[in-house]
Amino acid sequence: MSYIQKGTPIFRKTSFAFFAAGFNTFAILYCVQSLMPEFTREFSISPTTASLSLSITTMVLAISMLIFGSLSEVWGRKPIMVISMLSASVLCILTAFSPNFHFLLAFRTIEGISLAGLPSIAMAYLGEEIEPKSLGTAMGLYICGNSIGAVFGRIFSGMLSDYFGWHIAIGGIGIISLAATLIFWISLPPSQNFKARQLNIGKLGKSLIDHLKDPGLVCLYGMGFLLLGSNVALFNYIAYVLLEKPYSLSQTFVSWTFLIMIVGMFSSVWTGKLVDRHGKQKILIINLLITLIGVCSTLDANLVMKILGLGLFTFGFFGGHSIASSWVGQRALRNKAQASSLYLFLYYSGSSVGGTVGGVFWSTFGWGGVISMIVGFLILAFILSAYLSKIVLKSKKVTKIA
């Protein structure tokens, strides 16, 4: 097998292609997050209902990825990813013409299905084509594109909405995503190490179940659920906090607070390099600790402390996610696309559950309630991380004895 090595021109092209892919996916996915207060006002709905504009997309995305991940084992990686990005971009433009919230939810549901063709396959492609020593860096750059796309989608849509309305905001995101799709299509080399399989639903279902029999993978899946559930809950409702008294900030200013997520670009790359030197377990625990300190800091009434807390949380979140996601690709010895799609299924399910349940905590207990829920999620993530470390240590002892 010939692997793509760091430092080569083809590595740079591949990394740039997946940077564009991550940008496209997350700009479309999260462009509605900064628009939720606008939906609450225009459609006279509660914050929890407004959160469905994101939660319903991530839930459908999670379910659909199980299907697309399996189909890519038969049809190949690049074709499905290109079609996925193109259709999602077109649907994003159509969403801008929604006459009411029900139509908007319908378009966002179909978008979730379209977006599913990229994330799980992207992780499998990188796991197959990039040499193991360079995988941490490549995955870090892909997640870097995710973070920049998520930041751009939130800020760009929030600013345009403040001046021209949410219709123009979502339409603008769709047009930019079309350009990112073209870059991905031209830049990404075809798969070299992919071997197609015959479509056998029974075998594909069995291999999905086999991944769930690995307690190490189950721990990683659980961490993905808890990490993104915490992230989406935090950023869904911080906008409502900052728009209300005593802060009373403008929609444009609140949108710019999402710029703090740019630290994910540095965090994912930095984490990838540290993992190559010090191992996954230690760096994962450090990132979870940073995340916990950050979320607790947002309880401070001081605006500066709130923003610093968001920054710390984001740094730890992206670092933890980059470790867990790349670990799945390395731990799964067969059917890597399915293993990745299972991770992302739980990851985006966490987004839907955390984002919507966080609304219940917000309506009932206020900001303190949202933070309490997130702290509970992170404590569970610590427990899973400790158990995973125990599994890895045990397997190393068994291998050494053998």
C-alpha positions as CSV (number, residue, x, y, z in Angstrom):
1,M,0.0,0.0,0.0
2,S,1.2,3.5,-0.8
3,Y,0.4,6.1,1.8
4,I,0.3,9.9,1.5
5,Q,3.2,11.3,3.6
6,K,3.4,14.7,5.4
7,G,5.5,17.2,3.5
8,T,4.7,16.0,0.0
9,P,2.6,18.1,-2.5
10,I,-0.2,15.5,-2.5
11,F,-0.4,15.7,1.3
12,R,-0.9,19.5,1.0
13,K,-3.5,19.1,-1.7
14,T,-5.4,16.5,0.3
15,S,-5.2,18.5,3.5
16,F,-6.5,21.6,1.6
17,A,-9.4,19.6,0.0
18,F,-10.5,18.4,3.4
19,F,-10.1,21.8,4.9
20,A,-12.6,23.1,2.3
21,A,-14.8,20.1,3.0
22,G,-14.9,20.8,6.7
23,F,-15.5,24.4,6.0
24,N,-18.5,23.6,3.7
25,T,-20.1,21.1,6.1
26,F,-19.9,23.2,9.3
27,A,-20.8,26.5,7.7
28,I,-24.0,25.0,6.4
29,L,-24.7,23.1,9.6
30,Y,-24.2,25.9,12.1
31,C,-25.3,29.0,10.1
32,V,-28.6,28.8,11.9
33,Q,-27.2,28.8,15.5
34,S,-26.6,32.6,15.6
35,L,-30.1,33.1,14.0
36,M,-32.1,31.3,16.7
37,P,-33.0,34.5,18.6
38,E,-34.2,35.9,15.2
39,F,-36.3,32.8,14.7
40,T,-37.7,33.2,18.2
41,R,-38.8,36.8,17.4
42,E,-40.0,36.4,13.9
43,F,-41.9,33.1,14.3
44,S,-43.0,33.7,17.9
45,I,-41.5,30.4,19.1
46,S,-39.6,29.4,22.3
47,P,-35.8,29.1,22.4
48,T,-36.2,25.3,22.7
49,T,-38.3,25.2,19.5
50,A,-35.9,27.5,17.7
51,S,-33.1,25.1,18.6
52,L,-34.8,22.5,16.4
53,S,-33.4,24.3,13.3
54,L,-30.0,22.9,14.4
55,S,-31.0,19.8,16.4
56,I,-33.3,18.3,13.7
57,T,-30.5,18.6,11.1
58,T,-27.8,17.0,13.3
59,M,-30.2,14.1,14.3
60,V,-31.0,13.3,10.7
61,L,-27.3,13.8,9.8
62,A,-26.4,11.2,12.6
63,I,-28.9,8.6,11.3
64,S,-28.0,9.1,7.6
65,M,-24.3,8.8,8.3
66,L,-24.8,5.1,9.3
67,I,-26.2,4.5,5.8
68,F,-23.7,6.6,3.8
69,G,-20.7,5.1,5.7
70,S,-21.8,1.6,4.7
71,L,-22.6,2.6,1.1
72,S,-19.1,4.1,0.7
73,E,-17.7,0.7,1.4
74,V,-19.3,-0.3,-1.9
75,W,-19.4,2.8,-4.1
76,G,-16.1,4.5,-3.1
77,R,-15.2,7.6,-1.1
78,K,-14.8,10.6,-3.3
79,P,-17.9,10.4,-5.5
80,I,-20.3,10.3,-2.5
81,M,-18.5,13.1,-0.7
82,V,-18.7,15.4,-3.8
83,I,-22.4,14.7,-4.4
84,S,-23.1,15.2,-0.7
85,M,-21.4,18.7,-0.6
86,L,-23.0,19.8,-3.9
87,S,-26.6,18.8,-2.9
88,A,-26.2,20.3,0.6
89,S,-25.1,23.7,-0.9
90,V,-28.0,23.8,-3.3
91,L,-30.5,22.9,-0.4
92,C,-28.9,25.7,1.7
93,I,-29.8,28.2,-1.0
94,L,-33.4,26.9,-1.2
95,T,-33.7,27.1,2.6
96,A,-33.3,30.9,2.3
97,F,-36.7,31.0,0.5
98,S,-38.6,29.3,3.4
99,P,-41.9,31.2,4.0
100,N,-42.3,29.9,7.6
101,F,-40.6,27.9,10.3
102,H,-42.2,24.6,9.2
103,F,-40.7,24.9,5.7
104,L,-37.4,25.9,7.2
105,L,-37.4,22.7,9.3
106,A,-38.3,20.6,6.3
107,F,-35.4,22.0,4.3
108,R,-33.0,21.6,7.2
109,T,-34.1,18.0,7.6
110,I,-33.2,17.2,3.9
111,E,-30.0,19.1,4.4
112,G,-29.1,16.8,7.2
113,I,-29.4,13.8,4.9
114,S,-27.3,15.5,2.2
115,L,-24.5,16.5,4.6
116,A,-24.2,13.0,5.9
117,G,-22.3,11.9,2.9
118,L,-19.1,13.7,3.9
119,P,-18.1,13.5,7.6
120,S,-17.9,9.7,8.2
121,I,-16.4,9.0,4.8
122,A,-13.8,11.8,5.3
123,M,-12.5,10.1,8.4
124,A,-12.3,6.8,6.6
125,Y,-10.5,8.3,3.6
126,L,-7.9,9.9,5.8
127,G,-7.4,6.7,7.8
128,E,-6.9,4.7,4.6
129,E,-4.8,7.1,2.5
130,I,-2.6,9.0,5.1
131,E,0.4,7.3,6.7
132,P,-0.2,6.6,10.4
133,K,2.5,8.9,11.6
134,S,1.0,11.8,9.6
135,L,-2.7,11.0,10.5
136,G,-2.8,13.2,13.6
137,T,-1.7,16.3,11.6
138,A,-4.1,15.5,8.7
139,M,-7.1,15.0,11.0
140,G,-6.1,18.2,12.9
141,L,-6.2,20.2,9.7
142,Y,-9.6,18.7,8.7
143,I,-11.0,19.6,12.1
144,C,-9.4,23.0,11.7
145,G,-11.6,23.5,8.6
146,N,-14.6,22.4,10.6
147,S,-13.9,25.0,13.2
148,I,-13.3,27.8,10.7
149,G,-16.5,26.8,8.8
150,A,-18.5,26.8,12.0
151,V,-17.2,30.2,13.0
152,F,-17.7,31.7,9.6
153,G,-21.2,30.3,9.2
154,R,-22.3,31.7,12.6
155,I,-20.6,35.2,12.2
156,F,-21.5,35.7,8.6
157,S,-25.1,34.7,9.0
158,G,-25.5,36.7,12.2
159,M,-24.1,39.9,10.7
160,L,-26.1,39.6,7.4
161,S,-29.2,38.8,9.4
162,D,-28.8,42.0,11.5
163,Y,-28.7,44.2,8.3
164,F,-30.6,42.2,5.6
165,G,-32.6,39.5,7.4
166,W,-32.0,35.8,7.9
167,H,-33.1,34.9,4.3
168,I,-30.2,36.7,2.8
169,A,-27.9,35.3,5.5
170,I,-28.6,31.6,4.7
171,G,-28.6,32.2,1.0
172,G,-25.1,33.8,1.2
173,I,-23.8,30.7,3.1
174,G,-25.1,28.4,0.3
175,I,-23.4,30.3,-2.4
176,I,-20.0,30.3,-0.6
177,S,-20.5,26.5,0.0
178,L,-20.8,25.9,-3.7
179,A,-17.3,27.4,-4.2
180,A,-15.9,25.2,-1.4
181,T,-17.4,22.1,-3.1
182,L,-15.6,23.0,-6.4
183,I,-12.3,23.3,-4.5
184,F,-12.8,19.9,-2.9
185,W,-13.7,18.2,-6.2
186,I,-10.6,19.6,-8.0
187,S,-8.1,19.2,-5.2
188,L,-8.8,15.7,-3.7
189,P,-6.9,12.8,-5.3
190,P,-8.9,9.6,-5.9
191,S,-8.6,6.8,-3.3
192,Q,-5.6,4.5,-3.8
193,N,-6.0,2.0,-0.9
194,F,-9.8,1.6,-1.1
195,K,-11.1,-1.8,-1.9
196,A,-14.8,-2.0,-2.8
197,R,-17.1,-4.6,-1.3
198,Q,-20.3,-6.2,-2.5
199,L,-23.4,-4.7,-1.0
200,N,-24.5,-7.2,1.7
201,I,-26.9,-5.6,4.2
202,G,-26.6,-8.6,6.6
203,K,-22.8,-8.4,6.7
204,L,-22.8,-4.6,6.9
205,G,-25.2,-4.8,9.9
206,K,-23.1,-7.4,11.6
207,S,-19.9,-5.3,11.2
208,L,-21.7,-2.3,12.8
209,I,-22.6,-4.5,15.8
210,D,-19.1,-5.8,16.0
211,H,-17.8,-2.3,16.5
212,L,-20.2,-1.9,19.4
213,K,-18.7,-5.0,21.0
214,D,-15.4,-3.2,21.4
215,P,-15.6,-1.4,24.8
216,G,-12.8,1.0,23.7
217,L,-14.8,2.2,20.7
218,V,-17.9,2.5,22.8
219,C,-16.0,4.8,25.2
220,L,-14.9,7.0,22.3
221,Y,-18.4,7.1,20.9
222,G,-19.8,8.1,24.3
223,M,-17.2,10.9,24.6
224,G,-18.2,12.2,21.2
225,F,-21.8,12.3,22.3
226,L,-21.0,14.2,25.5
227,L,-18.5,16.6,24.0
228,L,-20.7,17.9,21.1
229,G,-23.8,17.9,23.3
230,S,-21.9,20.2,25.7
231,N,-20.7,22.5,23.0
232,V,-24.0,23.0,21.2
233,A,-25.9,23.6,24.5
234,L,-23.3,26.2,25.5
235,F,-23.3,28.1,22.2
236,N,-27.1,27.7,21.6
237,Y,-28.1,29.7,24.7
238,I,-25.1,32.0,25.3
239,A,-26.7,34.3,22.6
240,Y,-29.9,34.6,24.6
241,V,-27.8,35.5,27.7
242,L,-25.9,38.2,25.9
243,L,-28.9,39.7,24.1
244,E,-30.8,40.1,27.5
245,K,-30.0,42.5,30.3
246,P,-27.6,43.4,31.8
247,Y,-25.6,43.0,28.6
248,S,-28.2,43.9,25.9
249,L,-25.7,43.4,23.1
250,S,-26.6,43.7,19.4
251,Q,-27.1,40.7,17.2
252,T,-23.9,41.6,15.2
253,F,-21.8,41.8,18.4
254,V,-23.2,38.5,19.7
255,S,-22.4,36.9,16.3
256,W,-18.8,38.1,16.7
257,T,-18.5,36.2,20.0
258,F,-18.5,33.0,17.9
259,L,-15.1,34.1,16.6
260,I,-13.8,32.6,19.9
261,M,-14.3,29.2,18.2
262,I,-11.3,30.0,15.9
263,V,-9.1,28.8,18.8
264,G,-10.3,25.3,17.6
265,M,-8.0,25.8,14.6
266,F,-5.0,26.1,16.8
267,S,-6.2,23.6,19.4
268,S,-6.8,20.7,16.9
269,V,-3.4,21.2,15.2
270,W,-1.6,21.7,18.5
271,T,-3.3,18.6,20.0
272,G,-2.4,16.5,17.0
273,K,1.3,17.3,17.4
274,L,1.3,16.7,21.2
275,V,-0.5,13.3,20.7
276,D,2.3,12.2,18.3
277,R,4.8,13.0,21.2
278,H,3.1,12.2,24.4
279,G,0.3,9.7,23.6
280,K,-3.5,10.1,23.4
281,Q,-4.5,9.3,26.9
282,K,-2.6,12.1,28.7
283,I,-3.5,14.8,26.1
284,L,-7.2,13.8,26.1
285,I,-7.5,14.2,29.9
286,I,-5.8,17.6,29.7
287,N,-8.2,18.8,27.1
288,L,-11.2,17.6,29.1
289,L,-9.9,19.5,32.1
290,I,-9.5,22.7,30.1
291,T,-13.1,22.2,28.8
292,L,-14.4,21.9,32.4
293,I,-12.6,25.0,33.7
294,G,-13.8,27.0,30.7
295,V,-17.5,26.1,31.1
296,C,-17.5,26.9,34.8
297,S,-15.8,30.3,34.1
298,T,-18.9,31.4,32.1
299,L,-20.9,31.5,35.3
300,D,-19.0,34.7,36.2
301,A,-21.2,37.8,35.6
302,N,-18.3,39.7,34.1
303,L,-18.5,39.8,30.3
304,V,-14.8,39.4,29.8
305,M,-14.7,36.3,32.0
306,K,-17.6,34.8,30.1
307,I,-15.7,35.3,26.8
308,L,-12.5,33.8,28.3
309,G,-14.5,30.9,29.5
310,L,-15.9,30.3,26.1
311,G,-12.4,30.4,24.7
312,L,-11.1,27.8,27.2
313,F,-14.1,25.5,26.6
314,T,-13.6,25.7,22.8
315,F,-9.9,25.0,23.0
316,G,-10.5,21.9,25.1
317,F,-13.5,20.7,23.1
318,F,-11.7,20.8,19.7
319,G,-8.6,19.2,21.2
320,G,-10.7,16.4,22.7
321,H,-12.7,15.8,19.6
322,S,-9.6,15.6,17.3
323,I,-8.1,12.9,19.6
324,A,-11.3,10.9,19.9
325,S,-12.1,11.0,16.2
326,S,-8.7,10.0,15.0
327,W,-8.5,7.3,17.7
328,V,-11.6,5.6,16.3
329,G,-10.0,5.4,12.8
330,Q,-6.9,3.8,14.3
331,R,-8.6,1.4,16.8
332,A,-11.0,0.0,14.2
333,L,-9.0,-2.7,12.2
334,R,-11.8,-3.3,9.6
335,N,-14.7,-1.3,8.1
336,K,-13.2,2.0,9.2
337,A,-15.9,4.0,7.5
338,Q,-18.6,2.3,9.6
339,A,-16.6,2.7,12.7
340,S,-16.2,6.4,11.9
341,S,-19.9,6.7,11.1
342,L,-20.9,5.2,14.4
343,Y,-18.7,7.7,16.2
344,L,-20.3,10.6,14.3
345,F,-23.7,9.1,14.8
346,L,-23.3,9.4,18.6
347,Y,-21.4,12.7,18.1
348,Y,-24.3,14.4,16.3
349,S,-26.9,12.7,18.4
350,G,-25.2,14.4,21.3
351,S,-25.6,17.7,19.5
352,S,-29.4,17.2,19.1
353,V,-29.9,15.9,22.6
354,G,-27.7,18.5,24.3
355,G,-28.9,21.4,22.2
356,T,-32.6,20.7,22.8
357,V,-32.5,19.5,26.4
358,G,-30.3,22.5,27.2
359,G,-33.3,24.6,26.1
360,V,-35.4,22.9,28.8
361,F,-32.7,23.7,31.4
362,W,-32.4,27.3,30.1
363,S,-36.2,27.9,30.4
364,T,-36.4,26.2,33.8
365,F,-33.2,27.2,35.6
366,G,-31.6,29.9,33.5
367,W,-27.9,30.0,32.6
368,G,-26.9,28.1,35.8
369,G,-29.1,25.2,34.7
370,V,-27.4,25.0,31.3
371,I,-23.9,25.0,32.9
372,S,-25.0,22.3,35.4
373,M,-26.1,20.0,32.6
374,I,-22.8,20.5,30.7
375,V,-20.7,19.9,33.8
376,G,-22.6,16.6,34.3
377,F,-21.8,15.7,30.6
378,L,-18.1,16.4,31.2
379,I,-17.9,14.4,34.4
380,L,-19.3,11.4,32.4
381,A,-16.6,12.1,29.7
382,F,-13.9,11.9,32.4
383,I,-15.2,8.6,33.6
384,L,-15.2,7.2,30.0
385,S,-11.7,8.5,29.5
386,A,-10.4,6.8,32.6
387,Y,-12.1,3.5,31.6
388,L,-10.6,3.8,28.1
389,S,-7.1,4.3,29.6
390,K,-7.6,1.1,31.7
391,I,-8.6,-0.9,28.5
392,V,-5.6,0.4,26.6
393,L,-3.2,-0.5,29.5
394,K,-4.7,-4.0,29.8
395,S,-4.3,-4.6,26.1
396,K,-0.7,-3.5,26.2
397,K,0.1,-5.9,29.0
398,V,-1.6,-8.8,27.1
399,T,0.4,-7.9,24.0
400,K,3.6,-7.8,25.9
401,I,3.0,-11.2,27.5
402,A,2.1,-12.7,24.2
